[in-house]
Amino acid sequence: MEQAAIPALRAVLQQPRRVILMNKIGITTNVPIEVLLAGGYQPVDLNNIFISDPDPERLIKIAEKDGFPINCCGWIKGIYGVCMEYDIDTVMCVTNGDCSNTVMLMEVLKHRGLKTIPFAYPEQPDINEMQKTLTKLAAELGTTLEAAENIRKQLETCRKLADRLDTLTWKDNKVSGFENHLWLVSASDFNRDYEEYEKQLSAVIENAEKRKSYPENSIRLAYIGVPSVYGKELYRFTENDGARVIYNEVQRQFAMTQPVASLAEQYSIYTYPYSITYRIEDIKRELEKRNIDGIIHYVQAFCYRGIGGIIFKDVFKLPMLTLEGNDNFYLDQHVRTRIEAFIDMLKRNPGR
Ligand code: SF4
């Protein structure tokens, strides 16, 4: 994610550190932010601060200096670095539905004197279970589910705008893969100011609607897996080579763009925390709807989710390129050559 592309975040980063995070709760992944907002807290996605930092390697080094192993996922180390560097004092850690690394990260943060709030998604995407989970969380944060439902209604406009931007990407061909990534991934905390997010995204959409469409013959790519450490470069590189990412799987999930009747439903149809089966159903639907030629599957080094690629290769009947990133925040020549070869192959044999 390019810092200059996120004016709201840049403004936040420029404020004095201790002031920035007053009444804030750092979050390690997507959580029911409506409940946090109803409780009077400002969710702050620590991943977005990490990847937008002018020097993310420095944050990883802070974690490694404090003892995090080299073979630990870069996002976990980056989140730890953000907690230390930005004086975060409270973190909500997802202990079920994200990854086991977060469980130990939570222990270390607690040991360092931070307040941690564990949050566990239910084992299954069951609406009744989710209702109980959200009610319990609301009580812990001194609010009610009814108040959180009111916040859900307030956030509906933002989520509809994110959906409109997504349509402008795959259907109208007017929005780049990076813009799509940026606005959808930012919905995890709406850049810490949902009213500002709504204003800025409305302006982006108004402008995009007037643009010329990308050429019809561009190769249409899907990006599946966790957001990459390559940020804008990956999207720009594919576009310069005659291809476009028109589907960002996890980012779209974070934005929760599907209309729902309740928070329990919203967080039950969210596929990321549950069995890979739900992700596959969602991805298959979108691949077909968006007329995709090929898939880029990004895996983070040392992440258990990468193993799911074994299943993806069997169930998706489209060419797939698997890229593994670690703590290199740019596309090196080896990765560039692999992407070029993949796009070249798709140009000769489009999946459509
Ligand atoms: S990339 Fe994988 S290992 Fe790293 S935080 Fe995310 S789920 Fe965990």
Boltz pocket constraint, residues with backbone or C-beta under 6 A from the ligand:
constraints:
  - pocket:
      binder: B
      contacts: [[A, 73], [A, 74], [A, 75], [A, 76], [A, 98], [A, 99], [A, 100], [A, 101], [A, 102], [A, 226], [A, 300], [A, 301], [A, 302], [A, 303], [A, 304], [A, 305]]
      max_distance: 6.0
